[in-house]
Amino acid sequence: MINFEVKRVGNISIFRLNEKRLNSSVSGMIKGEFTILLQTEDVSKFIVDMTDVESCDSSGLSALLLAYRILSSNQGHIRIANPSRNVKTLIHISQLDRVLPICDNIDDAINELESL
């Protein structure tokens, strides 16, 4: 079981992962949640709040990329909010910051998505 919350601010859905690690032990369940949420709820603006996430591995990145792919196929947009330094570094090293834009906090992410 994974611990997360989903809330909406206007037409933006915010997925807050309340786990310390986004890795292979939780990424399968997260992919399932992203798929259900993004394909059935008609979400086009999506924020992944990573405030509590301290580490991420390649399977965690693949979960984030799945959300990106589902959203882009529906002309949607994603933002990664408040990642730890480790997570931010991993996204940059993987050169995924072009498809997974990072925002320092939720408010910045909401403002960016509202302006699209």
N, C-alpha and C positions, 0 to 999 in steps of 0.2 A: 504494500500500500504506500502511495506517495502522499505527501502533505502539500497541498496547494490551495490557492483561492483564486476565484475569477470574479472580477467586478467590471461593470461598465461605466464609463464616463462619456455621456453622449453616445456617439457612434463608435467609440473606441473600447475595445476589450483589453483588460489588463490581467495577465496570468502571473500570479506571484507564486514562485516556487519556494516553499518553506522547507528546504532541504539544504544541508551543508555541501553536498556533492551532487553534481550533475554528471553521472558516469554510467557505466554499463548496467549497474544494478537498478537504476531507475529510468534510464533513457527509453526502454521499450514501453513502459507504462506512460511516460510523458508523450511519446509519439502517438500513442493511442488517444490520449486526452486532446492533443493538438488536432488530430484528424477529426475527432468527433466535434470539437468546438468550432474548428475553422470550416468544416464542410456542412455542418447541419445548422449552425447558428447564423450563417451568412455574414461572417465577420470580414471586414475589409481593412480595418486598421487595428493592429495588434501590438501590444507591448508585453515583452517578457521581463518581469521585474525580478532581478537577480540579487536583490539586497542581501538575502541570507546565504547565497551560494558562495562558498569559499574556493571550490575547485571544480574543474570541468575537464573531461577528456574527449577523445575523438568521437566516442559514441554520444556524448552530450552535445557536441557540435552538430552531429548528424541529426539530432532531434530538432535543433534550432533551424537547420537547413531544410528539414521537412516542412516546418511551419512557413519558412520563406517560400518554398516551392508551391505549396498550396495557395498561399496568398497571392503570389505573382501570377498564378494561372487565372486568378479572378481579379486582376488589376488591383490587388491589395498591397498594403505596406506593413512592414515590421520595424520595431525599434527594440534594442536591448537596453534596458534601463538599469543603472546603478550596478554594473558588474564589478567584482573585486579586481584588484590589480592583476592577479593570476589569470582570471578569465579574460580580461581585456587584452592582456599580452598574448594569450593563446589565439584569440580572434585575429589580432593583428599579424602574428607570425604565420597563421594559416591563410592570410590575405583574404579573410572573409569579411573584413570591415566594409567592403564595397557593397555587399549584399545584406549584411547584418549591421546596420548603422547603430552606433553606440551613443547613448545619452547618459549624462552624469546623474540624472535623477528623473523621477516620474514626470514632474512638471515640464521639464524640457522635452521629454518624449511626447507628451500630450500636445504641447505647443507645436512641435514639428508636424505631427500627424494632422492636427486641426488645420494647418496652413496648406495641406495638400489638396 
